[in-house]
Amino acid sequence: MKWAVLCDFLWMAVYFGTFFLFVSALGVEGMAVAQLLASLVQMTAAIALARRERFFGGVGAGLGRLAAVLVVIAVCGMVVTSRIHLYGSIVFLLAAPFAARYAIAKLGVFTPGEKESILEPVTVKAGRRIAAWMLSAGEQR
């Protein structure tokens, strides 16, 4: 529990620490940049702490590459939605899951058994189907 609180504290510190800087420089998009940066720091801390405490079983060892690709997709979406506004947001919202699935497929980040261990805690039926669709593309062959 203490490690989860630490990860949440890191998210909060990074988000609120960079929020005003990014919002003053980028406007509303700055809020998204601060959120993305905070989430990346939180994810990195969670993985590092899980390895340190021996919670990490190696699931998705290639997730770093995937995170880098997803950051690029998010930045592209931010640029598109800031330039084309509503229509760009709608198109990006519809295209993003397919772009993410394509990236997962090309990077092949999951071994065959990892998909089930990632899906196991997802109990909502619709969420599980969507997650299974996304993850099935990334299984190594």
C-alpha positions as CSV (number, residue, x, y, z in Angstrom):
1,M,0.0,0.0,0.0
2,K,2.8,2.4,0.8
3,W,4.3,2.0,-2.6
4,A,0.9,2.8,-4.3
5,V,0.7,6.0,-2.2
6,L,4.3,6.9,-3.2
7,C,3.4,6.4,-6.9
8,D,0.3,8.6,-6.5
9,F,2.3,11.2,-4.6
10,L,4.8,11.3,-7.5
11,W,2.0,11.7,-10.0
12,M,0.6,14.6,-7.9
13,A,4.0,16.3,-7.5
14,V,4.8,16.1,-11.2
15,Y,1.4,17.1,-12.3
16,F,0.9,20.1,-10.0
17,G,4.6,21.0,-10.3
18,T,4.5,21.3,-14.1
19,F,0.8,22.3,-14.5
20,F,1.3,26.1,-14.4
21,L,4.4,26.0,-16.4
22,F,2.8,24.0,-19.3
23,V,-0.5,25.8,-19.1
24,S,1.1,29.2,-19.3
25,A,3.2,28.1,-22.3
26,L,0.7,25.9,-24.2
27,G,-2.7,26.9,-22.9
28,V,-5.2,24.1,-22.4
29,E,-2.9,21.6,-24.1
30,G,-0.4,22.2,-21.4
31,M,-2.8,20.5,-19.0
32,A,-2.6,17.4,-21.1
33,V,1.2,17.6,-21.3
34,A,1.4,17.8,-17.5
35,Q,-1.0,14.9,-17.2
36,L,1.0,12.8,-19.6
37,L,4.3,13.6,-18.0
38,A,2.9,12.8,-14.5
39,S,1.5,9.5,-15.8
40,L,4.9,8.5,-17.3
41,V,6.7,9.3,-14.1
42,Q,4.1,7.3,-12.1
43,M,4.3,4.3,-14.4
44,T,8.2,4.3,-14.3
45,A,8.1,4.5,-10.5
46,A,5.6,1.7,-10.3
47,I,7.7,-0.6,-12.5
48,A,10.9,0.3,-10.7
49,L,9.3,-0.3,-7.3
50,A,7.7,-3.5,-8.4
51,R,11.1,-4.9,-9.6
52,R,12.7,-3.8,-6.4
53,E,10.1,-5.5,-4.2
54,R,10.0,-8.5,-6.5
55,F,6.4,-7.9,-7.5
56,F,7.3,-7.6,-11.2
57,G,7.2,-10.9,-13.0
58,G,8.5,-9.5,-16.3
59,V,5.1,-9.0,-17.8
60,G,5.3,-6.7,-20.8
61,A,9.1,-6.3,-20.7
62,G,8.9,-4.3,-23.9
63,L,6.4,-1.8,-22.6
64,G,9.0,1.0,-22.6
65,R,9.2,0.9,-26.4
66,L,5.4,0.9,-26.5
67,A,5.1,3.8,-24.1
68,A,7.5,5.8,-26.3
69,V,5.3,5.1,-29.3
70,L,2.1,5.9,-27.4
71,V,3.6,9.3,-26.3
72,V,4.3,10.1,-30.0
73,I,0.7,9.2,-30.8
74,A,-0.6,11.4,-27.9
75,V,1.5,14.3,-29.0
76,C,0.3,13.9,-32.6
77,G,-3.3,13.9,-31.3
78,M,-2.6,17.0,-29.3
79,V,-1.3,18.8,-32.4
80,V,-4.2,17.6,-34.5
81,T,-6.9,18.6,-32.0
82,S,-5.3,22.0,-31.4
83,R,-5.2,22.8,-35.1
84,I,-8.5,21.2,-36.4
85,H,-10.4,21.4,-33.1
86,L,-13.7,19.4,-32.9
87,Y,-13.4,17.5,-36.2
88,G,-9.8,16.7,-35.5
89,S,-10.7,15.5,-32.0
90,I,-13.4,13.2,-33.3
91,V,-11.2,11.7,-36.0
92,F,-8.3,11.2,-33.5
93,L,-10.6,9.7,-30.9
94,L,-11.9,7.2,-33.4
95,A,-8.4,6.4,-34.9
96,A,-6.3,6.3,-31.7
97,P,-7.3,2.7,-30.6
98,F,-6.4,1.4,-34.0
99,A,-3.1,3.3,-34.0
100,A,-2.3,2.0,-30.6
101,R,-3.2,-1.6,-31.6
102,Y,-1.0,-1.3,-34.7
103,A,1.9,-0.1,-32.5
104,I,1.4,-3.0,-30.1
105,A,1.3,-5.5,-33.0
106,K,4.5,-4.1,-34.6
107,L,6.4,-4.1,-31.4
108,G,5.3,-7.6,-30.3
109,V,5.7,-6.7,-26.6
110,F,3.8,-9.6,-25.0
111,T,4.7,-13.3,-24.7
112,P,1.7,-15.6,-25.3
113,G,0.9,-16.1,-21.5
114,E,1.2,-12.5,-20.6
115,K,-2.1,-11.5,-22.2
116,E,-4.1,-13.6,-19.8
117,S,-2.2,-12.3,-16.7
118,I,-2.9,-8.7,-17.8
119,L,-6.6,-9.4,-18.5
120,E,-7.1,-11.3,-15.3
121,P,-7.9,-8.2,-13.1
122,V,-10.3,-6.7,-15.7
123,T,-13.7,-7.8,-14.5
124,V,-16.0,-5.6,-16.6
125,K,-17.1,-7.6,-19.6
126,A,-16.9,-4.8,-22.2
127,G,-13.6,-3.5,-20.9
128,R,-12.2,-7.0,-21.0
129,R,-13.2,-7.5,-24.6
130,I,-11.6,-4.2,-25.6
131,A,-8.4,-4.9,-23.7
132,A,-8.2,-8.4,-25.2
133,W,-8.6,-6.9,-28.7
134,M,-5.8,-4.4,-28.0
135,L,-3.5,-7.0,-26.4
136,S,-4.0,-9.8,-28.9
137,A,-2.2,-7.8,-31.5
138,G,1.0,-7.7,-29.4
139,E,1.6,-11.3,-28.8
140,Q,5.0,-12.5,-29.9
141,R,4.9,-15.4,-32.3
